[in-house]
Amino acid sequence: MEVVLPEKHKTLVIPGSAVSYAPYGDSVYVIQKKKDPKSGKESQTIRSQVVRVGEARGDFVSIIEGLKPDEVVVSTGVFKLRNGMLVTINNDLAPKPQVSPTPVDS
């Protein structure tokens, strides 16, 4: 008797709120470190990165293409952002994404 199991694939998953969905292509904002050439001071800026979105489960979506595992994405407030903006990471008020969300008012 043989049992055929499905193949396991490593999947890159991010909160669905990080994706800016648009007719011309979906994108996320990636946080990158940038060094000021004059002062040598390091800051964090954002850049828009086009991605290909796969399946969604709960509050998460899989990314098929366009994002590396070590890149940090902005997960809230993406509609307010523009390329090159300076950002500070503060996760104090960020909602906690869940695989099986159960909203209070549903």
N, CA, C and O atoms as CSV, one atom per row, in Angstrom:
chain,resi,resn,atom,element,x,y,z
A,1,MET,N,N,0.837,-1.179,0.000
A,1,MET,CA,C,0.000,0.000,0.000
A,1,MET,C,C,0.884,1.245,0.000
A,1,MET,O,O,1.860,1.318,0.747
A,2,GLU,N,N,0.544,2.210,-0.829
A,2,GLU,CA,C,1.300,3.460,-0.913
A,2,GLU,C,C,0.410,4.628,-0.546
A,2,GLU,O,O,-0.779,4.658,-0.866
A,3,VAL,N,N,1.009,5.577,0.127
A,3,VAL,CA,C,0.309,6.809,0.462
A,3,VAL,C,C,1.088,7.952,-0.176
A,3,VAL,O,O,2.287,8.103,0.057
A,4,VAL,N,N,0.410,8.739,-0.966
A,4,VAL,CA,C,1.048,9.880,-1.616
A,4,VAL,C,C,0.687,11.132,-0.827
A,4,VAL,O,O,-0.479,11.512,-0.726
A,5,LEU,N,N,1.721,11.764,-0.270
A,5,LEU,CA,C,1.518,12.984,0.504
A,5,LEU,C,C,1.804,14.203,-0.362
A,5,LEU,O,O,2.638,14.142,-1.265
A,6,PRO,N,N,1.123,15.303,-0.094
A,6,PRO,CA,C,1.389,16.509,-0.875
A,6,PRO,C,C,2.792,17.035,-0.564
A,6,PRO,O,O,3.312,16.851,0.536
A,7,GLU,N,N,3.382,17.685,-1.548
A,7,GLU,CA,C,4.697,18.277,-1.347
A,7,GLU,C,C,4.574,19.494,-0.438
A,7,GLU,O,O,3.602,20.246,-0.506
A,8,LYS,N,N,5.583,19.669,0.414
A,8,LYS,CA,C,5.612,20.860,1.264
A,8,LYS,C,C,6.499,21.902,0.605
A,8,LYS,O,O,7.594,21.596,0.133
A,9,HIS,N,N,6.018,23.128,0.580
A,9,HIS,CA,C,6.772,24.232,0.002
A,9,HIS,C,C,6.912,25.311,1.058
A,9,HIS,O,O,5.963,25.605,1.785
A,10,LYS,N,N,8.093,25.898,1.143
A,10,LYS,CA,C,8.259,27.048,2.024
A,10,LYS,C,C,7.512,28.212,1.389
A,10,LYS,O,O,7.624,28.463,0.189
A,11,THR,N,N,6.761,28.907,2.205
A,11,THR,CA,C,5.935,29.996,1.706
A,11,THR,C,C,6.235,31.265,2.488
A,11,THR,O,O,6.308,31.238,3.716
A,12,LEU,N,N,6.408,32.362,1.791
A,12,LEU,CA,C,6.600,33.660,2.415
A,12,LEU,C,C,5.218,34.243,2.667
A,12,LEU,O,O,4.429,34.405,1.736
A,13,VAL,N,N,4.923,34.559,3.927
A,13,VAL,CA,C,3.592,35.019,4.313
A,13,VAL,C,C,3.715,36.360,5.029
A,13,VAL,O,O,4.588,36.543,5.877
A,14,ILE,N,N,2.833,37.295,4.680
A,14,ILE,CA,C,2.794,38.607,5.329
A,14,ILE,C,C,1.343,38.949,5.652
A,14,ILE,O,O,0.429,38.347,5.089
A,15,PRO,N,N,1.117,39.919,6.562
A,15,PRO,CA,C,-0.263,40.355,6.822
A,15,PRO,C,C,-0.892,40.936,5.554
A,15,PRO,O,O,-0.235,41.664,4.811
A,16,GLY,N,N,-2.143,40.618,5.314
A,16,GLY,CA,C,-2.848,41.130,4.142
A,16,GLY,C,C,-2.950,42.642,4.131
A,16,GLY,O,O,-3.060,43.250,3.066
A,17,SER,N,N,-2.913,43.259,5.315
A,17,SER,CA,C,-2.995,44.719,5.403
A,17,SER,C,C,-1.734,45.398,4.863
A,17,SER,O,O,-1.740,46.611,4.652
A,18,ALA,N,N,-0.662,44.649,4.636
A,18,ALA,CA,C,0.576,45.214,4.106
A,18,ALA,C,C,0.510,45.412,2.595
A,18,ALA,O,O,1.323,46.142,2.027
A,19,VAL,N,N,-0.444,44.769,1.947
A,19,VAL,CA,C,-0.517,44.805,0.485
A,19,VAL,C,C,-1.417,45.946,0.022
A,19,VAL,O,O,-2.537,46.118,0.504
A,20,SER,N,N,-0.903,46.706,-0.911
A,20,SER,CA,C,-1.692,47.748,-1.569
A,20,SER,C,C,-2.146,47.160,-2.905
A,20,SER,O,O,-1.353,47.013,-3.835
A,21,TYR,N,N,-3.439,46.828,-2.983
A,21,TYR,CA,C,-3.992,46.187,-4.176
A,21,TYR,C,C,-4.360,47.258,-5.198
A,21,TYR,O,O,-5.019,48.243,-4.866
A,22,ALA,N,N,-3.934,47.062,-6.434
A,22,ALA,CA,C,-4.215,48.040,-7.491
A,22,ALA,C,C,-4.376,47.311,-8.824
A,22,ALA,O,O,-3.825,46.226,-9.009
A,23,PRO,N,N,-5.134,47.907,-9.755
A,23,PRO,CA,C,-5.367,47.265,-11.052
A,23,PRO,C,C,-4.072,47.026,-11.844
A,23,PRO,O,O,-3.981,46.058,-12.599
A,24,TYR,N,N,-3.077,47.898,-11.675
A,24,TYR,CA,C,-1.833,47.768,-12.434
A,24,TYR,C,C,-0.817,46.857,-11.748
A,24,TYR,O,O,0.246,46.595,-12.312
A,25,GLY,N,N,-1.121,46.369,-10.546
A,25,GLY,CA,C,-0.219,45.464,-9.836
A,25,GLY,C,C,-0.245,45.722,-8.337
A,25,GLY,O,O,-0.399,46.861,-7.896
A,26,ASP,N,N,-0.098,44.674,-7.572
A,26,ASP,CA,C,-0.091,44.783,-6.120
A,26,ASP,C,C,1.317,45.131,-5.641
A,26,ASP,O,O,2.309,44.757,-6.266
A,27,SER,N,N,1.385,45.855,-4.516
A,27,SER,CA,C,2.695,46.247,-4.016
A,27,SER,C,C,2.693,46.303,-2.494
A,27,SER,O,O,1.642,46.331,-1.853
A,28,VAL,N,N,3.894,46.317,-1.936
A,28,VAL,CA,C,4.100,46.494,-0.499
A,28,VAL,C,C,5.170,47.559,-0.324
A,28,VAL,O,O,5.917,47.855,-1.257
A,29,TYR,N,N,5.245,48.134,0.867
A,29,TYR,CA,C,6.320,49.060,1.181
A,29,TYR,C,C,7.355,48.321,2.007
A,29,TYR,O,O,7.051,47.756,3.058
A,30,VAL,N,N,8.591,48.336,1.507
A,30,VAL,CA,C,9.709,47.676,2.162
A,30,VAL,C,C,10.521,48.740,2.891
A,30,VAL,O,O,10.803,49.801,2.334
A,31,ILE,N,N,10.895,48.456,4.130
A,31,ILE,CA,C,11.724,49.373,4.911
A,31,ILE,C,C,13.181,49.057,4.611
A,31,ILE,O,O,13.607,47.904,4.671
A,32,GLN,N,N,13.929,50.093,4.290
A,32,GLN,CA,C,15.354,49.912,4.006
A,32,GLN,C,C,16.173,50.943,4.782
A,32,GLN,O,O,15.707,52.053,5.042
A,33,LYS,N,N,17.376,50.568,5.142
A,33,LYS,CA,C,18.276,51.489,5.843
A,33,LYS,C,C,19.021,52.313,4.815
A,33,LYS,O,O,19.465,51.808,3.784
A,34,LYS,N,N,19.148,53.599,5.121
A,34,LYS,CA,C,19.826,54.506,4.201
A,34,LYS,C,C,20.798,55.359,5.010
A,34,LYS,O,O,20.452,55.869,6.076
A,35,LYS,N,N,21.997,55.506,4.502
A,35,LYS,CA,C,23.015,56.278,5.194
A,35,LYS,C,C,23.165,57.635,4.525
A,35,LYS,O,O,23.311,57.724,3.306
A,36,ASP,N,N,23.127,58.702,5.339
A,36,ASP,CA,C,23.321,60.049,4.825
A,36,ASP,C,C,24.801,60.211,4.483
A,36,ASP,O,O,25.654,60.035,5.353
A,37,PRO,N,N,25.125,60.549,3.211
A,37,PRO,CA,C,26.535,60.652,2.825
A,37,PRO,C,C,27.294,61.768,3.546
A,37,PRO,O,O,28.506,61.664,3.739
A,38,LYS,N,N,26.597,62.831,3.943
A,38,LYS,CA,C,27.264,63.956,4.606
A,38,LYS,C,C,27.516,63.676,6.088
A,38,LYS,O,O,28.642,63.791,6.572
A,39,SER,N,N,26.444,63.306,6.801
A,39,SER,CA,C,26.575,63.123,8.257
A,39,SER,C,C,26.965,61.700,8.649
A,39,SER,O,O,27.473,61.476,9.748
A,40,GLY,N,N,26.729,60.740,7.757
A,40,GLY,CA,C,27.013,59.347,8.091
A,40,GLY,C,C,25.929,58.722,8.958
A,40,GLY,O,O,26.030,57.559,9.347
A,41,LYS,N,N,24.884,59.504,9.260
A,41,LYS,CA,C,23.787,59.014,10.103
A,41,LYS,C,C,22.903,58.062,9.298
A,41,LYS,O,O,22.595,58.315,8.134
A,42,GLU,N,N,22.503,56.968,9.938
A,42,GLU,CA,C,21.658,55.978,9.275
A,42,GLU,C,C,20.196,56.229,9.624
A,42,GLU,O,O,19.861,56.493,10.779
A,43,SER,N,N,19.327,56.145,8.614
A,43,SER,CA,C,17.891,56.308,8.833
A,43,SER,C,C,17.160,55.202,8.087
A,43,SER,O,O,17.764,54.431,7.340
A,44,GLN,N,N,15.862,55.137,8.299
A,44,GLN,CA,C,15.042,54.138,7.624
A,44,GLN,C,C,14.081,54.840,6.686
A,44,GLN,O,O,13.375,55.770,7.075
A,45,THR,N,N,14.064,54.376,5.436
A,45,THR,CA,C,13.143,54.915,4.446
A,45,THR,C,C,12.343,53.751,3.879
A,45,THR,O,O,12.633,52.586,4.150
A,46,ILE,N,N,11.338,54.088,3.094
A,46,ILE,CA,C,10.521,53.039,2.479
A,46,ILE,C,C,10.581,53.150,0.966
A,46,ILE,O,O,10.801,54.223,0.404
A,47,ARG,N,N,10.380,52.020,0.334
A,47,ARG,CA,C,10.267,51.998,-1.123
A,47,ARG,C,C,9.154,51.031,-1.497
A,47,ARG,O,O,8.952,50.009,-0.841
A,48,SER,N,N,8.455,51.362,-2.537
A,48,SER,CA,C,7.375,50.516,-3.030
A,48,SER,C,C,7.976,49.349,-3.794
A,48,SER,O,O,8.887,49.524,-4.603
A,49,GLN,N,N,7.456,48.155,-3.530
A,49,GLN,CA,C,7.953,46.943,-4.173
A,49,GLN,C,C,6.759,46.190,-4.755
A,49,GLN,O,O,5.832,45.842,-4.025
A,50,VAL,N,N,6.775,45.939,-6.055
A,50,VAL,CA,C,5.705,45.188,-6.710
A,50,VAL,C,C,5.832,43.718,-6.303
A,50,VAL,O,O,6.928,43.158,-6.321
A,51,VAL,N,N,4.709,43.099,-5.936
A,51,VAL,CA,C,4.687,41.694,-5.528
A,51,VAL,C,C,3.583,40.951,-6.264
A,51,VAL,O,O,2.645,41.548,-6.791
A,52,ARG,N,N,3.723,39.631,-6.284
A,52,ARG,CA,C,2.657,38.779,-6.804
A,52,ARG,C,C,2.087,38.019,-5.617
A,52,ARG,O,O,2.793,37.258,-4.955
A,53,VAL,N,N,0.808,38.234,-5.358
A,53,VAL,CA,C,0.139,37.673,-4.192
A,53,VAL,C,C,-0.466,36.315,-4.540
A,53,VAL,O,O,-1.016,36.122,-5.624
A,54,GLY,N,N,-0.352,35.374,-3.594
A,54,GLY,CA,C,-0.926,34.045,-3.779
A,54,GLY,C,C,-2.168,33.867,-2.924
A,54,GLY,O,O,-3.028,34.746,-2.870
A,55,GLU,N,N,-2.256,32.729,-2.257
A,55,GLU,CA,C,-3.418,32.397,-1.429
A,55,GLU,C,C,-3.501,33.268,-0.184
A,55,GLU,O,O,-2.498,33.777,0.315
A,56,ALA,N,N,-4.728,33.424,0.301
A,56,ALA,CA,C,-4.963,34.137,1.555
A,56,ALA,C,C,-5.566,33.173,2.563
A,56,ALA,O,O,-6.434,32.366,2.230
A,57,ARG,N,N,-5.093,33.270,3.804
A,57,ARG,CA,C,-5.658,32.489,4.909
A,57,ARG,C,C,-5.744,33.398,6.110
A,57,ARG,O,O,-4.732,33.889,6.610
A,58,GLY,N,N,-6.955,33.617,6.565
A,58,GLY,CA,C,-7.133,34.517,7.705
A,58,GLY,C,C,-6.662,35.908,7.337
A,58,GLY,O,O,-7.047,36.456,6.304
A,59,ASP,N,N,-5.824,36.474,8.193
A,59,ASP,CA,C,-5.299,37.818,7.964
A,59,ASP,C,C,-4.012,37.817,7.143
A,59,ASP,O,O,-3.415,38.875,6.943
A,60,PHE,N,N,-3.574,36.662,6.666
A,60,PHE,CA,C,-2.301,36.534,5.970
A,60,PHE,C,C,-2.482,36.245,4.484
A,60,PHE,O,O,-3.473,35.642,4.073
A,61,VAL,N,N,-1.502,36.686,3.681
A,61,VAL,CA,C,-1.449,36.348,2.260
A,61,VAL,C,C,-0.056,35.812,1.956
A,61,VAL,O,O,0.929,36.222,2.571
A,62,SER,N,N,0.012,34.901,1.010
A,62,SER,CA,C,1.319,34.391,0.596
A,62,SER,C,C,1.847,35.264,-0.533
A,62,SER,O,O,1.084,35.787,-1.346
A,63,ILE,N,N,3.148,35.406,-0.566
A,63,ILE,CA,C,3.801,36.180,-1.610
A,63,ILE,C,C,4.542,35.208,-2.513
A,63,ILE,O,O,5.451,34.504,-2.072
A,64,ILE,N,N,4.153,35.177,-3.759
A,64,ILE,CA,C,4.735,34.258,-4.727
A,64,ILE,C,C,6.033,34.823,-5.308
A,64,ILE,O,O,6.980,34.086,-5.582
A,65,GLU,N,N,6.056,36.142,-5.489
A,65,GLU,CA,C,7.178,36.766,-6.185
A,65,GLU,C,C,7.314,38.217,-5.755
A,65,GLU,O,O,6.319,38.885,-5.477
A,66,GLY,N,N,8.564,38.709,-5.701
A,66,GLY,CA,C,8.796,40.132,-5.486
A,66,GLY,C,C,9.260,40.530,-4.102
A,66,GLY,O,O,9.490,41.714,-3.855
A,67,LEU,N,N,9.407,39.577,-3.186
A,67,LEU,CA,C,9.807,39.904,-1.822
A,67,LEU,C,C,10.752,38.834,-1.315
A,67,LEU,O,O,10.548,37.645,-1.562
A,68,LYS,N,N,11.794,39.262,-0.599
A,68,LYS,CA,C,12.760,38.328,-0.021
A,68,LYS,C,C,12.392,38.086,1.445
A,68,LYS,O,O,11.816,38.962,2.090
A,69,PRO,N,N,12.718,36.912,1.971
A,69,PRO,CA,C,12.360,36.583,3.359
A,69,PRO,C,C,12.927,37.532,4.407
A,69,PRO,O,O,12.319,37.696,5.465
A,70,ASP,N,N,14.066,38.161,4.151
A,70,ASP,CA,C,14.673,39.031,5.156
A,70,ASP,C,C,14.215,40.487,5.063
A,70,ASP,O,O,14.663,41.318,5.852
A,71,GLU,N,N,13.336,40.810,4.122
A,71,GLU,CA,C,12.868,42.187,3.981
A,71,GLU,C,C,11.730,42.466,4.971
A,71,GLU,O,O,10.888,41.607,5.234
A,72,VAL,N,N,11.731,43.685,5.509
A,72,VAL,CA,C,10.709,44.118,6.472
A,72,VAL,C,C,9.694,44.966,5.721
A,72,VAL,O,O,10.061,45.903,5.012
A,73,VAL,N,N,8.399,44.630,5.882
A,73,VAL,CA,C,7.351,45.377,5.194
A,73,VAL,C,C,6.512,46.158,6.197
A,73,VAL,O,O,6.391,45.784,7.364
A,74,VAL,N,N,5.940,47.248,5.711
A,74,VAL,CA,C,5.006,48.042,6.508
A,74,VAL,C,C,3.660,47.339,6.446
A,74,VAL,O,O,3.187,47.003,5.361
A,75,SER,N,N,3.035,47.113,7.608
A,75,SER,CA,C,1.789,46.344,7.596
A,75,SER,C,C,0.535,47.177,7.859
A,75,SER,O,O,-0.575,46.687,7.651
A,76,THR,N,N,0.683,48.410,8.307
A,76,THR,CA,C,-0.501,49.248,8.538
A,76,THR,C,C,-0.269,50.652,7.982
A,76,THR,O,O,0.858,51.146,7.963
A,77,GLY,N,N,-1.327,51.274,7.541
A,77,GLY,CA,C,-1.258,52.651,7.059
A,77,GLY,C,C,-0.605,52.815,5.705
A,77,GLY,O,O,-0.109,53.897,5.390
A,78,VAL,N,N,-0.592,51.760,4.889
A,78,VAL,CA,C,0.123,51.826,3.614
A,78,VAL,C,C,-0.458,52.858,2.650
A,78,VAL,O,O,0.255,53.357,1.779
A,79,PHE,N,N,-1.736,53.182,2.792
A,79,PHE,CA,C,-2.352,54.157,1.880
A,79,PHE,C,C,-1.844,55.571,2.131
A,79,PHE,O,O,-2.065,56.452,1.300
A,80,LYS,N,N,-1.170,55.816,3.254
A,80,LYS,CA,C,-0.652,57.143,3.580
A,80,LYS,C,C,0.798,57.331,3.143
A,80,LYS,O,O,1.329,58.436,3.249
A,81,LEU,N,N,1.440,56.290,2.659
A,81,LEU,CA,C,2.877,56.316,2.416
A,81,LEU,C,C,3.240,56.646,0.981
A,81,LEU,O,O,2.444,56.455,0.062
A,82,ARG,N,N,4.468,57.152,0.802
A,82,ARG,CA,C,5.037,57.454,-0.512
A,82,ARG,C,C,6.497,57.014,-0.514
A,82,ARG,O,O,7.141,56.975,0.535
A,83,ASN,N,N,7.012,56.686,-1.684
A,83,ASN,CA,C,8.414,56.279,-1.821
A,83,ASN,C,C,9.361,57.300,-1.202
A,83,ASN,O,O,9.163,58.507,-1.347
A,84,GLY,N,N,10.388,56.813,-0.514
A,84,GLY,CA,C,11.426,57.673,0.034
A,84,GLY,C,C,11.120,58.298,1.380
A,84,GLY,O,O,11.984,58.964,1.951
A,85,MET,N,N,9.914,58.106,1.908
A,85,MET,CA,C,9.573,58.691,3.203
A,85,MET,C,C,10.437,58.093,4.304
A,85,MET,O,O,10.762,56.906,4.282
A,86,LEU,N,N,10.808,58.944,5.280
A,86,LEU,CA,C,11.502,58.455,6.470
A,86,LEU,C,C,10.479,57.814,7.388
A,86,LEU,O,O,9.380,58.343,7.556
A,87,VAL,N,N,10.827,56.680,7.986
A,87,VAL,CA,C,9.911,55.986,8.884
A,87,VAL,C,C,10.639,55.552,10.152
A,87,VAL,O,O,11.863,55.427,10.182
A,88,THR,N,N,9.849,55.328,11.191
A,88,THR,CA,C,10.330,54.758,12.436
A,88,THR,C,C,9.448,53.558,12.730
A,88,THR,O,O,8.224,53.650,12.635
A,89,ILE,N,N,10.045,52.448,13.079
A,89,ILE,CA,C,9.261,51.248,13.372
A,89,ILE,C,C,8.725,51.346,14.793
A,89,ILE,O,O,9.479,51.498,15.754
A,90,ASN,N,N,7.385,51.252,14.901
A,90,ASN,CA,C,6.716,51.275,16.191
A,90,ASN,C,C,5.521,50.327,16.098
A,90,ASN,O,O,4.510,50.648,15.472
A,91,ASN,N,N,5.644,49.177,16.714
A,91,ASN,CA,C,4.598,48.161,16.637
A,91,ASN,C,C,3.674,48.149,17.848
A,91,ASN,O,O,2.948,47.178,18.056
A,92,ASP,N,N,3.688,49.218,18.656
A,92,ASP,CA,C,2.875,49.257,19.874
A,92,ASP,C,C,1.379,49.105,19.601
A,92,ASP,O,O,0.693,48.389,20.330
A,93,LEU,N,N,0.867,49.765,18.568
A,93,LEU,CA,C,-0.571,49.753,18.298
A,93,LEU,C,C,-0.958,48.855,17.129
A,93,LEU,O,O,-2.123,48.817,16.736
A,94,ALA,N,N,0.001,48.142,16.579
A,94,ALA,CA,C,-0.286,47.304,15.416
A,94,ALA,C,C,-1.201,46.144,15.797
A,94,ALA,O,O,-0.978,45.483,16.811
A,95,PRO,N,N,-2.232,45.896,14.986
A,95,PRO,CA,C,-3.091,44.750,15.267
A,95,PRO,C,C,-2.323,43.452,15.058
A,95,PRO,O,O,-1.410,43.392,14.235
A,96,LYS,N,N,-2.690,42.426,15.795
A,96,LYS,CA,C,-2.024,41.130,15.687
A,96,LYS,C,C,-2.756,40.284,14.639
A,96,LYS,O,O,-3.892,39.867,14.867
A,97,PRO,N,N,-2.115,40.028,13.495
A,97,PRO,CA,C,-2.753,39.190,12.467
A,97,PRO,C,C,-2.953,37.763,12.981
A,97,PRO,O,O,-2.133,37.252,13.744
A,98,GLN,N,N,-4.046,37.122,12.559
A,98,GLN,CA,C,-4.370,35.767,13.006
A,98,GLN,C,C,-4.734,34.901,11.805
A,98,GLN,O,O,-5.279,35.386,10.814
A,99,VAL,N,N,-4.422,33.615,11.913
A,99,VAL,CA,C,-4.780,32.678,10.852
A,99,VAL,C,C,-6.284,32.463,10.830
A,99,VAL,O,O,-6.880,32.340,9.760
A,100,SER,N,N,-6.908,32.417,12.019
A,100,SER,CA,C,-8.355,32.261,12.125
A,100,SER,C,C,-8.932,33.402,12.942
A,100,SER,O,O,-9.245,33.225,14.119
A,101,PRO,N,N,-9.078,34.590,12.323
A,101,PRO,CA,C,-9.567,35.743,13.075
A,101,PRO,C,C,-11.021,35.580,13.502
A,101,PRO,O,O,-11.835,35.010,12.776
A,102,THR,N,N,-11.330,36.084,14.680
A,102,THR,CA,C,-12.713,36.104,15.179
A,102,THR,C,C,-13.028,37.497,15.671
A,102,THR,O,O,-12.878,37.787,16.858
A,103,PRO,N,N,-13.467,38.374,14.762
A,103,PRO,CA,C,-13.769,39.754,15.141
A,103,PRO,C,C,-14.837,39.806,16.230
A,103,PRO,O,O,-15.760,38.992,16.261
A,104,VAL,N,N,-14.688,40.781,17.117
A,104,VAL,CA,C,-15.585,40.930,18.253
A,104,VAL,C,C,-17.018,41.213,17.824
A,104,VAL,O,O,-17.953,40.656,18.398
A,105,ASP,N,N,-17.203,42.064,16.832
A,105,ASP,CA,C,-18.558,42.470,16.449
A,105,ASP,C,C,-19.133,41.645,15.311
A,105,ASP,O,O,-19.947,42.152,14.538
A,106,SER,N,N,-18.733,40.391,15.189
A,106,SER,CA,C,-19.322,39.567,14.119
A,106,SER,C,C,-20.196,38.489,14.697
A,106,SER,O,O,-20.775,37.698,13.952
